[in-house]
């Protein structure tokens, strides 16, 4: 399972990406921030999805990064980082050293040095616990 918040103002991000020259933009319905992943169902039973929406204020303190061929908008959020830490304390497995809230939005292999990061609000819906097709296909035990 993985825990996400869908990006609600996805058109704002897509319009920005187009003006910055990105062409291989992921489908609008796929834009989200991942909070955590787990394959132990007991972890999911111990935590209740946050039902409220979350808005990240407009900020110029963001970065556009290449995460192994996927272009992401990275941003800071104390609330998301705290929630991620709560999942880790509950037993969630995390495959990376750090947690960086981000929205994966493009597959372009373009030079990112001159890209001006999206600085508008990011509006996310409530947490959703969704099956992870990769983690769910791994053998257990």
Residue, then its C-alpha position, 0 to 999 in steps of 0.5 A: x500500500x502507499x499513502x498519497x494526497x492527490x494534487x487538486x490544482x493540477x491544471x496550475x502545475x501543468x500550465x506552468x510545466x508547459x510554459x517551462x518547455x516540458x513536453x512529456x508531462x504525466x497524466x493530470x490524474x497521476x499528480x500527487x505527493x506520496x507520504x509513505x509506502x508499506x506492505x505490512x497490512x498491520x501498519x495500515x491498520x494502526x493509522x487512519x488516513x487524514x481526511x482534511x485537504x492540505x494547502x502548501x503556500x506559494x513559495x519560491x523555495x522549491x526545486x525542480x529535480x531529476x529523480x532518475x529520469x522522472x522530473x519532480x517539483x520538490x518542496x518543503x512541508x512540515x506537516x507532510x514530513x511529520x506525517x511521514x515520520x509518524x508512518x515510519x514510527x508505525x513500521x513503514x518501510x522507506x527505501x530512501x535515506x530522507x523524505x523529500x515531499x515532491x510531485x513527479x510531473x514529467x519524463x523529459x530529459x531536458x536540462x533543468x538548470x534554467x527552469x524556474x520552479x513552480x511557485x504557486x500554491x499546491x492544493x492536495x486532497x485528503x490522504x488515500x491509502x492505495x494498493x501499490x502494484x509493485x510492492x503488492x507483487x513481491x512475495x511476503x515472508 
